């Protein structure tokens, strides 16, 4: 990676509310042709190897747009920042280069972490109730899986972003939590 120019990175999951790296600028941005889905297993952050949680990845979705945050990283820390992000996103994610549209309408080249179908932690599509029950039961070194879902929904609302998948899962999870569902290993 060239260290003489700033680099944009796109966050669409926990990077929205917890980037955990230095940046020059942070702006809302949109990635066209992709949708955010809770289809990636988390064995290292929001779950454990024997009981993975679910976190988001991007899936191809022509005509859709995924809204998140774009961060511009200083040239002198690009390499260090991506070493840290590579470790954080190690459980099946790959770095992809893709154009983003910043909130101001400007298009920029960016790097984005995507967990493709061929990675060993990929869980894929499931019914919303199955995803939510897995999220409600999962916890890992980075905390409960339900806090990840709720933080993501809150962060998306702050961006005025509509994500039917995330909001459907959040609504179902809140409904189950409000009923006091006797889920095994239930985490609030």
Order of alpha helices (4+ residues) and beta strands (2+ residues): beta-alpha-beta-beta-alpha-beta-beta-alpha-beta-beta-alpha-alpha
